[in-house]
Amino acid sequence: MAEEPKDNRFSNYARKGAEARLAELMAEIEFIYRTFPQLRGAQPGAVAPAASAAREARPRRKPKWTPAMKKEAADRMKKYWAGRRATSRKPAGRE
């Protein structure tokens, strides 16, 4: 009895494994189509019309900061960074 070459056997195993996986995927796809019939015939990656319409209808949000709020924040940050610079300039060991 002649034995098949090793790489031919591996190729056969790989093909059989790929065929089994393909059958699993086809069964999973069919299950998804039975569960969600509206997906049949839809383009992959296509957005549902209701979802895209809702996204487009949303107005763009603008920051709610008034000039006074911006100035207060700027003053706070200036004070914060001045304090950070002052502590980093102190010699080590003296507090």
PDB file of N, CA, C and O in Angstrom:
ATOM      1  N   MET A   1       0.847  -1.181   0.000  1.00  0.00           N
ATOM      2  CA  MET A   1       0.000   0.000   0.000  1.00  0.00           C
ATOM      3  C   MET A   1       0.887   1.236   0.000  1.00  0.00           C
ATOM      4  O   MET A   1       1.696   1.415   0.911  1.00  0.00           O
ATOM      5  N   ALA A   2       0.747   2.091  -1.007  1.00  0.00           N
ATOM      6  CA  ALA A   2       1.585   3.285  -1.147  1.00  0.00           C
ATOM      7  C   ALA A   2       1.017   4.408  -0.299  1.00  0.00           C
ATOM      8  O   ALA A   2      -0.190   4.646  -0.257  1.00  0.00           O
ATOM      9  N   GLU A   3       1.925   5.080   0.367  1.00  0.00           N
ATOM     10  CA  GLU A   3       1.508   6.188   1.237  1.00  0.00           C
ATOM     11  C   GLU A   3       1.580   7.505   0.469  1.00  0.00           C
ATOM     12  O   GLU A   3       2.475   7.692  -0.356  1.00  0.00           O
ATOM     13  N   GLU A   4       0.641   8.422   0.734  1.00  0.00           N
ATOM     14  CA  GLU A   4       0.639   9.726   0.069  1.00  0.00           C
ATOM     15  C   GLU A   4       1.804  10.558   0.591  1.00  0.00           C
ATOM     16  O   GLU A   4       2.214  10.396   1.740  1.00  0.00           O
ATOM     17  N   PRO A   5       2.338  11.444  -0.237  1.00  0.00           N
ATOM     18  CA  PRO A   5       3.370  12.364   0.270  1.00  0.00           C
ATOM     19  C   PRO A   5       2.773  13.233   1.377  1.00  0.00           C
ATOM     20  O   PRO A   5       1.579  13.536   1.373  1.00  0.00           O
ATOM     21  N   LYS A   6       3.644  13.634   2.342  1.00  0.00           N
ATOM     22  CA  LYS A   6       3.174  14.391   3.506  1.00  0.00           C
ATOM     23  C   LYS A   6       2.452  15.680   3.125  1.00  0.00           C
ATOM     24  O   LYS A   6       1.363  15.952   3.631  1.00  0.00           O
ATOM     25  N   ASP A   7       3.051  16.477   2.236  1.00  0.00           N
ATOM     26  CA  ASP A   7       2.434  17.764   1.921  1.00  0.00           C
ATOM     27  C   ASP A   7       1.091  17.583   1.212  1.00  0.00           C
ATOM     28  O   ASP A   7       0.227  18.452   1.322  1.00  0.00           O
ATOM     29  N   ASN A   8       0.894  16.488   0.492  1.00  0.00           N
ATOM     30  CA  ASN A   8      -0.394  16.235  -0.143  1.00  0.00           C
ATOM     31  C   ASN A   8      -1.447  15.902   0.915  1.00  0.00           C
ATOM     32  O   ASN A   8      -2.600  16.317   0.806  1.00  0.00           O
ATOM     33  N   ARG A   9      -1.030  15.135   1.955  1.00  0.00           N
ATOM     34  CA  ARG A   9      -1.956  14.819   3.044  1.00  0.00           C
ATOM     35  C   ARG A   9      -2.359  16.089   3.779  1.00  0.00           C
ATOM     36  O   ARG A   9      -3.536  16.282   4.085  1.00  0.00           O
ATOM     37  N   PHE A  10      -1.389  16.958   4.063  1.00  0.00           N
ATOM     38  CA  PHE A  10      -1.690  18.216   4.754  1.00  0.00           C
ATOM     39  C   PHE A  10      -2.609  19.087   3.919  1.00  0.00           C
ATOM     40  O   PHE A  10      -3.505  19.747   4.445  1.00  0.00           O
ATOM     41  N   SER A  11      -2.383  19.086   2.627  1.00  0.00           N
ATOM     42  CA  SER A  11      -3.239  19.852   1.732  1.00  0.00           C
ATOM     43  C   SER A  11      -4.673  19.322   1.784  1.00  0.00           C
ATOM     44  O   SER A  11      -5.629  20.097   1.798  1.00  0.00           O
ATOM     45  N   ASN A  12      -4.811  17.999   1.813  1.00  0.00           N
ATOM     46  CA  ASN A  12      -6.149  17.404   1.903  1.00  0.00           C
ATOM     47  C   ASN A  12      -6.810  17.765   3.235  1.00  0.00           C
ATOM     48  O   ASN A  12      -7.995  18.098   3.266  1.00  0.00           O
ATOM     49  N   TYR A  13      -6.048  17.702   4.341  1.00  0.00           N
ATOM     50  CA  TYR A  13      -6.599  18.080   5.650  1.00  0.00           C
ATOM     51  C   TYR A  13      -7.010  19.547   5.659  1.00  0.00           C
ATOM     52  O   TYR A  13      -8.065  19.893   6.190  1.00  0.00           O
ATOM     53  N   ALA A  14      -6.199  20.392   5.086  1.00  0.00           N
ATOM     54  CA  ALA A  14      -6.510  21.818   5.040  1.00  0.00           C
ATOM     55  C   ALA A  14      -7.778  22.060   4.224  1.00  0.00           C
ATOM     56  O   ALA A  14      -8.625  22.863   4.617  1.00  0.00           O
ATOM     57  N   ARG A  15      -7.912  21.374   3.097  1.00  0.00           N
ATOM     58  CA  ARG A  15      -9.102  21.535   2.267  1.00  0.00           C
ATOM     59  C   ARG A  15     -10.341  21.052   3.007  1.00  0.00           C
ATOM     60  O   ARG A  15     -11.378  21.714   2.988  1.00  0.00           O
ATOM     61  N   LYS A  16     -10.231  19.890   3.664  1.00  0.00           N
ATOM     62  CA  LYS A  16     -11.383  19.375   4.415  1.00  0.00           C
ATOM     63  C   LYS A  16     -11.755  20.322   5.562  1.00  0.00           C
ATOM     64  O   LYS A  16     -12.939  20.532   5.825  1.00  0.00           O
ATOM     65  N   GLY A  17     -10.770  20.886   6.238  1.00  0.00           N
ATOM     66  CA  GLY A  17     -11.033  21.847   7.309  1.00  0.00           C
ATOM     67  C   GLY A  17     -11.685  23.110   6.779  1.00  0.00           C
ATOM     68  O   GLY A  17     -12.601  23.654   7.395  1.00  0.00           O
ATOM     69  N   ALA A  18     -11.206  23.575   5.631  1.00  0.00           N
ATOM     70  CA  ALA A  18     -11.785  24.772   5.027  1.00  0.00           C
ATOM     71  C   ALA A  18     -13.222  24.512   4.586  1.00  0.00           C
ATOM     72  O   ALA A  18     -14.087  25.375   4.737  1.00  0.00           O
ATOM     73  N   GLU A  19     -13.478  23.325   4.042  1.00  0.00           N
ATOM     74  CA  GLU A  19     -14.844  22.983   3.641  1.00  0.00           C
ATOM     75  C   GLU A  19     -15.776  22.921   4.849  1.00  0.00           C
ATOM     76  O   GLU A  19     -16.919  23.371   4.777  1.00  0.00           O
ATOM     77  N   ALA A  20     -15.288  22.364   5.961  1.00  0.00           N
ATOM     78  CA  ALA A  20     -16.110  22.284   7.176  1.00  0.00           C
ATOM     79  C   ALA A  20     -16.403  23.683   7.710  1.00  0.00           C
ATOM     80  O   ALA A  20     -17.531  23.979   8.105  1.00  0.00           O
ATOM     81  N   ARG A  21     -15.386  24.539   7.720  1.00  0.00           N
ATOM     82  CA  ARG A  21     -15.575  25.905   8.223  1.00  0.00           C
ATOM     83  C   ARG A  21     -16.538  26.667   7.316  1.00  0.00           C
ATOM     84  O   ARG A  21     -17.376  27.429   7.799  1.00  0.00           O
ATOM     85  N   LEU A  22     -16.423  26.464   6.004  1.00  0.00           N
ATOM     86  CA  LEU A  22     -17.321  27.121   5.062  1.00  0.00           C
ATOM     87  C   LEU A  22     -18.761  26.680   5.311  1.00  0.00           C
ATOM     88  O   LEU A  22     -19.679  27.499   5.256  1.00  0.00           O
ATOM     89  N   ALA A  23     -18.960  25.409   5.581  1.00  0.00           N
ATOM     90  CA  ALA A  23     -20.313  24.919   5.876  1.00  0.00           C
ATOM     91  C   ALA A  23     -20.851  25.564   7.151  1.00  0.00           C
ATOM     92  O   ALA A  23     -22.024  25.931   7.214  1.00  0.00           O
ATOM     93  N   GLU A  24     -19.992  25.706   8.176  1.00  0.00           N
ATOM     94  CA  GLU A  24     -20.411  26.364   9.424  1.00  0.00           C
ATOM     95  C   GLU A  24     -20.819  27.811   9.158  1.00  0.00           C
ATOM     96  O   GLU A  24     -21.849  28.273   9.649  1.00  0.00           O
ATOM     97  N   LEU A  25     -20.006  28.520   8.377  1.00  0.00           N
ATOM     98  CA  LEU A  25     -20.305  29.921   8.073  1.00  0.00           C
ATOM     99  C   LEU A  25     -21.599  30.062   7.278  1.00  0.00           C
ATOM    100  O   LEU A  25     -22.397  30.965   7.528  1.00  0.00           O
ATOM    101  N   MET A  26     -21.795  29.165   6.323  1.00  0.00           N
ATOM    102  CA  MET A  26     -23.026  29.229   5.523  1.00  0.00           C
ATOM    103  C   MET A  26     -24.246  28.991   6.412  1.00  0.00           C
ATOM    104  O   MET A  26     -25.274  29.644   6.236  1.00  0.00           O
ATOM    105  N   ALA A  27     -24.140  28.061   7.368  1.00  0.00           N
ATOM    106  CA  ALA A  27     -25.250  27.802   8.289  1.00  0.00           C
ATOM    107  C   ALA A  27     -25.497  29.022   9.170  1.00  0.00           C
ATOM    108  O   ALA A  27     -26.644  29.374   9.445  1.00  0.00           O
ATOM    109  N   GLU A  28     -24.415  29.666   9.612  1.00  0.00           N
ATOM    110  CA  GLU A  28     -24.558  30.862  10.457  1.00  0.00           C
ATOM    111  C   GLU A  28     -25.195  32.006   9.667  1.00  0.00           C
ATOM    112  O   GLU A  28     -26.046  32.723  10.195  1.00  0.00           O
ATOM    113  N   ILE A  29     -24.797  32.179   8.423  1.00  0.00           N
ATOM    114  CA  ILE A  29     -25.386  33.223   7.578  1.00  0.00           C
ATOM    115  C   ILE A  29     -26.873  32.966   7.387  1.00  0.00           C
ATOM    116  O   ILE A  29     -27.684  33.889   7.463  1.00  0.00           O
ATOM    117  N   GLU A  30     -27.227  31.715   7.141  1.00  0.00           N
ATOM    118  CA  GLU A  30     -28.641  31.380   6.939  1.00  0.00           C
ATOM    119  C   GLU A  30     -29.442  31.644   8.216  1.00  0.00           C
ATOM    120  O   GLU A  30     -30.577  32.117   8.146  1.00  0.00           O
ATOM    121  N   PHE A  31     -28.864  31.343   9.374  1.00  0.00           N
ATOM    122  CA  PHE A  31     -29.527  31.619  10.652  1.00  0.00           C
ATOM    123  C   PHE A  31     -29.757  33.128  10.824  1.00  0.00           C
ATOM    124  O   PHE A  31     -30.825  33.554  11.261  1.00  0.00           O
ATOM    125  N   ILE A  32     -28.750  33.919  10.477  1.00  0.00           N
ATOM    126  CA  ILE A  32     -28.876  35.379  10.591  1.00  0.00           C
ATOM    127  C   ILE A  32     -29.976  35.885   9.661  1.00  0.00           C
ATOM    128  O   ILE A  32     -30.777  36.731  10.059  1.00  0.00           O
ATOM    129  N   TYR A  33     -30.023  35.380   8.433  1.00  0.00           N
ATOM    130  CA  TYR A  33     -31.072  35.810   7.497  1.00  0.00           C
ATOM    131  C   TYR A  33     -32.465  35.402   7.964  1.00  0.00           C
ATOM    132  O   TYR A  33     -33.432  36.137   7.761  1.00  0.00           O
ATOM    133  N   ARG A  34     -32.567  34.230   8.590  1.00  0.00           N
ATOM    134  CA  ARG A  34     -33.876  33.824   9.123  1.00  0.00           C
ATOM    135  C   ARG A  34     -34.275  34.719  10.289  1.00  0.00           C
ATOM    136  O   ARG A  34     -35.448  35.056  10.450  1.00  0.00           O
ATOM    137  N   THR A  35     -33.297  35.101  11.100  1.00  0.00           N
ATOM    138  CA  THR A  35     -33.583  35.951  12.258  1.00  0.00           C
ATOM    139  C   THR A  35     -33.867  37.386  11.845  1.00  0.00           C
ATOM    140  O   THR A  35     -34.762  38.026  12.399  1.00  0.00           O
ATOM    141  N   PHE A  36     -33.111  37.901  10.872  1.00  0.00           N
ATOM    142  CA  PHE A  36     -33.255  39.286  10.402  1.00  0.00           C
ATOM    143  C   PHE A  36     -33.481  39.273   8.892  1.00  0.00           C
ATOM    144  O   PHE A  36     -32.542  39.509   8.132  1.00  0.00           O
ATOM    145  N   PRO A  37     -34.705  39.003   8.443  1.00  0.00           N
ATOM    146  CA  PRO A  37     -34.956  38.891   6.996  1.00  0.00           C
ATOM    147  C   PRO A  37     -34.680  40.189   6.241  1.00  0.00           C
ATOM    148  O   PRO A  37     -34.393  40.152   5.044  1.00  0.00           O
ATOM    149  N   GLN A  38     -34.761  41.326   6.912  1.00  0.00           N
ATOM    150  CA  GLN A  38     -34.525  42.599   6.226  1.00  0.00           C
ATOM    151  C   GLN A  38     -33.070  42.743   5.775  1.00  0.00           C
ATOM    152  O   GLN A  38     -32.766  43.610   4.955  1.00  0.00           O
ATOM    153  N   LEU A  39     -32.168  41.911   6.295  1.00  0.00           N
ATOM    154  CA  LEU A  39     -30.768  41.980   5.877  1.00  0.00           C
ATOM    155  C   LEU A  39     -30.521  41.307   4.531  1.00  0.00           C
ATOM    156  O   LEU A  39     -29.519  41.588   3.872  1.00  0.00           O
ATOM    157  N   ARG A  40     -31.406  40.442   4.128  1.00  0.00           N
ATOM    158  CA  ARG A  40     -31.203  39.731   2.860  1.00  0.00           C
ATOM    159  C   ARG A  40     -31.236  40.748   1.720  1.00  0.00           C
ATOM    160  O   ARG A  40     -32.203  41.497   1.575  1.00  0.00           O
ATOM    161  N   GLY A  41     -30.206  40.768   0.939  1.00  0.00           N
ATOM    162  CA  GLY A  41     -30.118  41.695  -0.178  1.00  0.00           C
ATOM    163  C   GLY A  41     -29.501  43.037   0.190  1.00  0.00           C
ATOM    164  O   GLY A  41     -29.264  43.859  -0.695  1.00  0.00           O
ATOM    165  N   ALA A  42     -29.230  43.286   1.485  1.00  0.00           N
ATOM    166  CA  ALA A  42     -28.610  44.550   1.890  1.00  0.00           C
ATOM    167  C   ALA A  42     -27.122  44.521   1.545  1.00  0.00           C
ATOM    168  O   ALA A  42     -26.491  43.464   1.543  1.00  0.00           O
ATOM    169  N   GLN A  43     -26.585  45.681   1.259  1.00  0.00           N
ATOM    170  CA  GLN A  43     -25.169  45.778   0.948  1.00  0.00           C
ATOM    171  C   GLN A  43     -24.361  45.660   2.238  1.00  0.00           C
ATOM    172  O   GLN A  43     -24.756  46.238   3.251  1.00  0.00           O
ATOM    173  N   PRO A  44     -23.243  44.932   2.235  1.00  0.00           N
ATOM    174  CA  PRO A  44     -22.405  44.837   3.438  1.00  0.00           C
ATOM    175  C   PRO A  44     -21.894  46.224   3.838  1.00  0.00           C
ATOM    176  O   PRO A  44     -21.390  46.975   3.003  1.00  0.00           O
ATOM    177  N   GLY A  45     -22.028  46.543   5.085  1.00  0.00           N
ATOM    178  CA  GLY A  45     -21.561  47.830   5.589  1.00  0.00           C
ATOM    179  C   GLY A  45     -22.511  48.982   5.345  1.00  0.00           C
ATOM    180  O   GLY A  45     -22.227  50.110   5.746  1.00  0.00           O
ATOM    181  N   ALA A  46     -23.635  48.722   4.693  1.00  0.00           N
ATOM    182  CA  ALA A  46     -24.602  49.789   4.427  1.00  0.00           C
ATOM    183  C   ALA A  46     -25.304  50.168   5.724  1.00  0.00           C
ATOM    184  O   ALA A  46     -25.604  49.314   6.558  1.00  0.00           O
ATOM    185  N   VAL A  47     -25.556  51.449   5.877  1.00  0.00           N
ATOM    186  CA  VAL A  47     -26.242  51.946   7.069  1.00  0.00           C
ATOM    187  C   VAL A  47     -27.736  51.947   6.801  1.00  0.00           C
ATOM    188  O   VAL A  47     -28.186  52.318   5.717  1.00  0.00           O
ATOM    189  N   ALA A  48     -28.489  51.532   7.789  1.00  0.00           N
ATOM    190  CA  ALA A  48     -29.940  51.538   7.650  1.00  0.00           C
ATOM    191  C   ALA A  48     -30.411  52.974   7.438  1.00  0.00           C
ATOM    192  O   ALA A  48     -29.844  53.888   8.036  1.00  0.00           O
ATOM    193  N   PRO A  49     -31.432  53.208   6.604  1.00  0.00           N
ATOM    194  CA  PRO A  49     -31.882  54.569   6.315  1.00  0.00           C
ATOM    195  C   PRO A  49     -32.293  55.334   7.562  1.00  0.00           C
ATOM    196  O   PRO A  49     -32.008  56.528   7.659  1.00  0.00           O
ATOM    197  N   ALA A  50     -32.944  54.700   8.508  1.00  0.00           N
ATOM    198  CA  ALA A  50     -33.391  55.399   9.714  1.00  0.00           C
ATOM    199  C   ALA A  50     -32.195  55.873  10.531  1.00  0.00           C
ATOM    200  O   ALA A  50     -32.218  56.972  11.085  1.00  0.00           O
ATOM    201  N   ALA A  51     -31.150  55.051  10.609  1.00  0.00           N
ATOM    202  CA  ALA A  51     -29.983  55.427  11.397  1.00  0.00           C
ATOM    203  C   ALA A  51     -29.235  56.595  10.758  1.00  0.00           C
ATOM    204  O   ALA A  51     -28.793  57.502  11.464  1.00  0.00           O
ATOM    205  N   SER A  52     -29.088  56.586   9.432  1.00  0.00           N
ATOM    206  CA  SER A  52     -28.369  57.678   8.778  1.00  0.00           C
ATOM    207  C   SER A  52     -29.182  58.963   8.831  1.00  0.00           C
ATOM    208  O   SER A  52     -28.610  60.046   8.955  1.00  0.00           O
ATOM    209  N   ALA A  53     -30.508  58.865   8.739  1.00  0.00           N
ATOM    210  CA  ALA A  53     -31.347  60.059   8.812  1.00  0.00           C
ATOM    211  C   ALA A  53     -31.269  60.682  10.198  1.00  0.00           C
ATOM    212  O   ALA A  53     -31.222  61.905  10.330  1.00  0.00           O
ATOM    213  N   ALA A  54     -31.254  59.854  11.220  1.00  0.00           N
ATOM    214  CA  ALA A  54     -31.158  60.376  12.588  1.00  0.00           C
ATOM    215  C   ALA A  54     -29.813  61.065  12.798  1.00  0.00           C
ATOM    216  O   ALA A  54     -29.735  62.092  13.472  1.00  0.00           O
ATOM    217  N   ARG A  55     -28.762  60.501  12.221  1.00  0.00           N
ATOM    218  CA  ARG A  55     -27.438  61.085  12.385  1.00  0.00           C
ATOM    219  C   ARG A  55     -27.363  62.452  11.688  1.00  0.00           C
ATOM    220  O   ARG A  55     -26.770  63.391  12.219  1.00  0.00           O
ATOM    221  N   GLU A  56     -27.966  62.554  10.500  1.00  0.00           N
ATOM    222  CA  GLU A  56     -27.926  63.804   9.757  1.00  0.00           C
ATOM    223  C   GLU A  56     -28.825  64.864  10.382  1.00  0.00           C
ATOM    224  O   GLU A  56     -28.543  66.056  10.259  1.00  0.00           O
ATOM    225  N   ALA A  57     -29.902  64.454  11.049  1.00  0.00           N
ATOM    226  CA  ALA A  57     -30.844  65.402  11.613  1.00  0.00           C
ATOM    227  C   ALA A  57     -30.312  66.078  12.879  1.00  0.00           C
ATOM    228  O   ALA A  57     -30.791  67.140  13.276  1.00  0.00           O
ATOM    229  N   ARG A  58     -29.317  65.448  13.504  1.00  0.00           N
ATOM    230  CA  ARG A  58     -28.770  66.006  14.729  1.00  0.00           C
ATOM    231  C   ARG A  58     -28.000  67.291  14.439  1.00  0.00           C
ATOM    232  O   ARG A  58     -27.100  67.282  13.599  1.00  0.00           O
ATOM    233  N   PRO A  59     -28.329  68.392  15.109  1.00  0.00           N
ATOM    234  CA  PRO A  59     -27.577  69.627  14.867  1.00  0.00           C
ATOM    235  C   PRO A  59     -26.176  69.531  15.469  1.00  0.00           C
ATOM    236  O   PRO A  59     -25.949  68.827  16.453  1.00  0.00           O
ATOM    237  N   ARG A  60     -25.274  70.234  14.871  1.00  0.00           N
ATOM    238  CA  ARG A  60     -23.906  70.234  15.366  1.00  0.00           C
ATOM    239  C   ARG A  60     -23.845  71.024  16.665  1.00  0.00           C
ATOM    240  O   ARG A  60     -24.384  72.126  16.760  1.00  0.00           O
ATOM    241  N   ARG A  61     -23.182  70.449  17.664  1.00  0.00           N
ATOM    242  CA  ARG A  61     -23.124  71.103  18.964  1.00  0.00           C
ATOM    243  C   ARG A  61     -21.994  72.119  18.987  1.00  0.00           C
ATOM    244  O   ARG A  61     -20.897  71.862  18.491  1.00  0.00           O
ATOM    245  N   LYS A  62     -22.276  73.257  19.563  1.00  0.00           N
ATOM    246  CA  LYS A  62     -21.269  74.305  19.702  1.00  0.00           C
ATOM    247  C   LYS A  62     -20.896  74.414  21.169  1.00  0.00           C
ATOM    248  O   LYS A  62     -21.720  74.132  22.039  1.00  0.00           O
ATOM    249  N   PRO A  63     -19.668  74.818  21.456  1.00  0.00           N
ATOM    250  CA  PRO A  63     -19.285  74.972  22.854  1.00  0.00           C
ATOM    251  C   PRO A  63     -20.132  76.049  23.523  1.00  0.00           C
ATOM    252  O   PRO A  63     -20.514  77.037  22.895  1.00  0.00           O
ATOM    253  N   LYS A  64     -20.414  75.846  24.781  1.00  0.00           N
ATOM    254  CA  LYS A  64     -21.285  76.758  25.510  1.00  0.00           C
ATOM    255  C   LYS A  64     -20.487  77.740  26.365  1.00  0.00           C
ATOM    256  O   LYS A  64     -21.045  78.367  27.265  1.00  0.00           O
ATOM    257  N   TRP A  65     -19.209  77.877  26.101  1.00  0.00           N
ATOM    258  CA  TRP A  65     -18.367  78.758  26.906  1.00  0.00           C
ATOM    259  C   TRP A  65     -18.558  80.214  26.471  1.00  0.00           C
ATOM    260  O   TRP A  65     -18.423  80.549  25.294  1.00  0.00           O
ATOM    261  N   THR A  66     -18.869  81.052  27.428  1.00  0.00           N
ATOM    262  CA  THR A  66     -18.967  82.482  27.153  1.00  0.00           C
ATOM    263  C   THR A  66     -17.562  83.070  27.262  1.00  0.00           C
ATOM    264  O   THR A  66     -16.675  82.423  27.819  1.00  0.00           O
ATOM    265  N   PRO A  67     -17.336  84.272  26.747  1.00  0.00           N
ATOM    266  CA  PRO A  67     -16.019  84.893  26.896  1.00  0.00           C
ATOM    267  C   PRO A  67     -15.611  85.032  28.360  1.00  0.00           C
ATOM    268  O   PRO A  67     -14.431  84.898  28.682  1.00  0.00           O
ATOM    269  N   ALA A  68     -16.563  85.297  29.247  1.00  0.00           N
ATOM    270  CA  ALA A  68     -16.237  85.432  30.671  1.00  0.00           C
ATOM    271  C   ALA A  68     -15.760  84.087  31.232  1.00  0.00           C
ATOM    272  O   ALA A  68     -14.816  84.042  32.021  1.00  0.00           O
ATOM    273  N   MET A  69     -16.416  82.994  30.823  1.00  0.00           N
ATOM    274  CA  MET A  69     -16.005  81.668  31.297  1.00  0.00           C
ATOM    275  C   MET A  69     -14.604  81.324  30.798  1.00  0.00           C
ATOM    276  O   MET A  69     -13.802  80.746  31.531  1.00  0.00           O
ATOM    277  N   LYS A  70     -14.316  81.680  29.557  1.00  0.00           N
ATOM    278  CA  LYS A  70     -12.987  81.421  29.006  1.00  0.00           C
ATOM    279  C   LYS A  70     -11.926  82.183  29.775  1.00  0.00           C
ATOM    280  O   LYS A  70     -10.860  81.642  30.067  1.00  0.00           O
ATOM    281  N   LYS A  71     -12.214  83.464  30.113  1.00  0.00           N
ATOM    282  CA  LYS A  71     -11.250  84.288  30.856  1.00  0.00           C
ATOM    283  C   LYS A  71     -11.010  83.705  32.241  1.00  0.00           C
ATOM    284  O   LYS A  71      -9.867  83.635  32.693  1.00  0.00           O
ATOM    285  N   GLU A  72     -12.074  83.285  32.919  1.00  0.00           N
ATOM    286  CA  GLU A  72     -11.921  82.678  34.245  1.00  0.00           C
ATOM    287  C   GLU A  72     -11.042  81.429  34.174  1.00  0.00           C
ATOM    288  O   GLU A  72     -10.157  81.239  35.008  1.00  0.00           O
ATOM    289  N   ALA A  73     -11.286  80.590  33.187  1.00  0.00           N
ATOM    290  CA  ALA A  73     -10.490  79.369  33.037  1.00  0.00           C
ATOM    291  C   ALA A  73      -9.032  79.721  32.733  1.00  0.00           C
ATOM    292  O   ALA A  73      -8.117  79.094  33.267  1.00  0.00           O
ATOM    293  N   ALA A  74      -8.820  80.706  31.890  1.00  0.00           N
ATOM    294  CA  ALA A  74      -7.452  81.119  31.562  1.00  0.00           C
ATOM    295  C   ALA A  74      -6.740  81.637  32.804  1.00  0.00           C
ATOM    296  O   ALA A  74      -5.574  81.313  33.031  1.00  0.00           O
ATOM    297  N   ASP A  75      -7.428  82.437  33.606  1.00  0.00           N
ATOM    298  CA  ASP A  75      -6.817  82.960  34.842  1.00  0.00           C
ATOM    299  C   ASP A  75      -6.486  81.826  35.803  1.00  0.00           C
ATOM    300  O   ASP A  75      -5.416  81.825  36.411  1.00  0.00           O
ATOM    301  N   ARG A  76      -7.387  80.866  35.947  1.00  0.00           N
ATOM    302  CA  ARG A  76      -7.133  79.714  36.825  1.00  0.00           C
ATOM    303  C   ARG A  76      -5.908  78.942  36.360  1.00  0.00           C
ATOM    304  O   ARG A  76      -5.064  78.559  37.170  1.00  0.00           O
ATOM    305  N   MET A  77      -5.813  78.716  35.059  1.00  0.00           N
ATOM    306  CA  MET A  77      -4.679  77.949  34.538  1.00  0.00           C
ATOM    307  C   MET A  77      -3.369  78.721  34.677  1.00  0.00           C
ATOM    308  O   MET A  77      -2.328  78.122  34.948  1.00  0.00           O
ATOM    309  N   LYS A  78      -3.407  80.037  34.495  1.00  0.00           N
ATOM    310  CA  LYS A  78      -2.198  80.843  34.691  1.00  0.00           C
ATOM    311  C   LYS A  78      -1.728  80.726  36.126  1.00  0.00           C
ATOM    312  O   LYS A  78      -0.533  80.580  36.380  1.00  0.00           O
ATOM    313  N   LYS A  79      -2.668  80.788  37.079  1.00  0.00           N
ATOM    314  CA  LYS A  79      -2.328  80.661  38.489  1.00  0.00           C
ATOM    315  C   LYS A  79      -1.762  79.262  38.768  1.00  0.00           C
ATOM    316  O   LYS A  79      -0.773  79.120  39.487  1.00  0.00           O
ATOM    317  N   TYR A  80      -2.392  78.241  38.200  1.00  0.00           N
ATOM    318  CA  TYR A  80      -1.955  76.865  38.396  1.00  0.00           C
ATOM    319  C   TYR A  80      -0.523  76.673  37.905  1.00  0.00           C
ATOM    320  O   TYR A  80       0.317  76.128  38.621  1.00  0.00           O
ATOM    321  N   TRP A  81      -0.246  77.127  36.671  1.00  0.00           N
ATOM    322  CA  TRP A  81       1.084  76.915  36.111  1.00  0.00           C
ATOM    323  C   TRP A  81       2.135  77.783  36.783  1.00  0.00           C
ATOM    324  O   TRP A  81       3.298  77.390  36.875  1.00  0.00           O
ATOM    325  N   ALA A  82       1.743  78.945  37.249  1.00  0.00           N
ATOM    326  CA  ALA A  82       2.689  79.771  38.009  1.00  0.00           C
ATOM    327  C   ALA A  82       3.082  79.039  39.281  1.00  0.00           C
ATOM    328  O   ALA A  82       4.255  79.031  39.652  1.00  0.00           O
ATOM    329  N   GLY A  83       2.121  78.429  39.951  1.00  0.00           N
ATOM    330  CA  GLY A  83       2.420  77.644  41.154  1.00  0.00           C
ATOM    331  C   GLY A  83       3.304  76.461  40.848  1.00  0.00           C
ATOM    332  O   GLY A  83       4.208  76.152  41.624  1.00  0.00           O
ATOM    333  N   ARG A  84       3.070  75.796  39.746  1.00  0.00           N
ATOM    334  CA  ARG A  84       3.905  74.648  39.354  1.00  0.00           C
ATOM    335  C   ARG A  84       5.340  75.083  39.083  1.00  0.00           C
ATOM    336  O   ARG A  84       6.290  74.408  39.481  1.00  0.00           O
ATOM    337  N   ARG A  85       5.490  76.230  38.394  1.00  0.00           N
ATOM    338  CA  ARG A  85       6.844  76.726  38.120  1.00  0.00           C
ATOM    339  C   ARG A  85       7.544  77.113  39.408  1.00  0.00           C
ATOM    340  O   ARG A  85       8.739  76.867  39.566  1.00  0.00           O
ATOM    341  N   ALA A  86       6.806  77.721  40.335  1.00  0.00           N
ATOM    342  CA  ALA A  86       7.407  78.163  41.587  1.00  0.00           C
ATOM    343  C   ALA A  86       7.892  76.968  42.412  1.00  0.00           C
ATOM    344  O   ALA A  86       8.966  77.039  43.010  1.00  0.00           O
ATOM    345  N   THR A  87       7.139  75.889  42.456  1.00  0.00           N
ATOM    346  CA  THR A  87       7.561  74.728  43.239  1.00  0.00           C
ATOM    347  C   THR A  87       8.712  73.993  42.567  1.00  0.00           C
ATOM    348  O   THR A  87       9.529  73.378  43.253  1.00  0.00           O
ATOM    349  N   SER A  88       8.794  74.043  41.239  1.00  0.00           N
ATOM    350  CA  SER A  88       9.891  73.339  40.566  1.00  0.00           C
ATOM    351  C   SER A  88      11.200  74.113  40.685  1.00  0.00           C
ATOM    352  O   SER A  88      12.265  73.528  40.485  1.00  0.00           O
ATOM    353  N   ARG A  89      11.161  75.403  41.002  1.00  0.00           N
ATOM    354  CA  ARG A  89      12.379  76.207  41.132  1.00  0.00           C
ATOM    355  C   ARG A  89      12.986  76.138  42.528  1.00  0.00           C
ATOM    356  O   ARG A  89      14.138  76.528  42.718  1.00  0.00           O
ATOM    357  N   LYS A  90      12.222  75.642  43.517  1.00  0.00           N
ATOM    358  CA  LYS A  90      12.761  75.540  44.869  1.00  0.00           C
ATOM    359  C   LYS A  90      13.900  74.534  44.896  1.00  0.00           C
ATOM    360  O   LYS A  90      13.797  73.474  44.278  1.00  0.00           O
ATOM    361  N   PRO A  91      14.980  74.841  45.598  1.00  0.00           N
ATOM    362  CA  PRO A  91      16.073  73.867  45.712  1.00  0.00           C
ATOM    363  C   PRO A  91      15.601  72.668  46.546  1.00  0.00           C
ATOM    364  O   PRO A  91      14.776  72.808  47.449  1.00  0.00           O
ATOM    365  N   ALA A  92      16.131  71.516  46.228  1.00  0.00           N
ATOM    366  CA  ALA A  92      15.735  70.304  46.930  1.00  0.00           C
ATOM    367  C   ALA A  92      16.203  70.364  48.384  1.00  0.00           C
ATOM    368  O   ALA A  92      17.304  70.840  48.661  1.00  0.00           O
ATOM    369  N   GLY A  93      15.400  69.899  49.281  1.00  0.00           N
ATOM    370  CA  GLY A  93      15.765  69.854  50.699  1.00  0.00           C
ATOM    371  C   GLY A  93      15.290  71.053  51.489  1.00  0.00           C
ATOM    372  O   GLY A  93      15.213  70.962  52.714  1.00  0.00           O
ATOM    373  N   ARG A  94      14.968  72.171  50.862  1.00  0.00           N
ATOM    374  CA  ARG A  94      14.475  73.365  51.570  1.00  0.00           C
ATOM    375  C   ARG A  94      13.005  73.524  51.318  1.00  0.00           C
ATOM    376  O   ARG A  94      12.567  73.615  50.171  1.00  0.00           O
ATOM    377  N   GLU A  95      12.253  73.559  52.368  1.00  0.00           N
ATOM    378  CA  GLU A  95      10.808  73.752  52.215  1.00  0.00           C
ATOM    379  C   GLU A  95      10.313  74.731  53.217  1.00  0.00           C
ATOM    380  O   GLU A  95       9.119  75.030  53.251  1.00  0.00           O
TER     381      GLU A  95
END
